[in-house]
Amino acid sequence: MFRIFRERKGIVLAHLKETLDYYVRLRVAEIEGDMLTVLIGKNSEKLMQKYRLWVAANADLANRERELGRN
């Protein structure tokens, strides 16, 4: 019985870790979509603004993944 509880607890913790970085991943994906839109519109100034946001969001995601023990 305790083995089953430990396994379920592990599954719950794994799902919890997945949800902790969901919004950070979503932000990165949204910025990438914005970058594509701006690239198609050929606005290099706006593209650099989006790129800077993407770099910061990607760094945040990498930090969160490191905190959660992912590679």
DAVENQUI-V989464 format. One record per backbone hydrogen bond with DSSP energy under -0.5 kcal/mol. CO is the residue of the C=O (numbers start at 1). NH is the residue of the N-H. If there is no record, write none. Layout:
CO/NH
CO/NH
//
This chain:
1/5
2/6
3/7
4/8
5/9
6/10
7/11
8/12
9/13
10/14
11/15
12/16
13/17
14/18
15/19
16/20
17/21
18/21
19/22
21/25
22/26
23/27
24/28
25/29
26/30
27/31
28/32
29/33
30/34
31/35
32/36
33/37
34/38
35/39
36/40
37/41
38/42
38/43
39/42
42/44
43/47
44/48
45/49
46/50
47/51
48/52
49/53
50/54
51/55
52/56
53/57
54/58
55/59
56/60
57/61
58/62
59/63
60/64
61/65
62/66
63/67
64/68
65/70
66/69
//
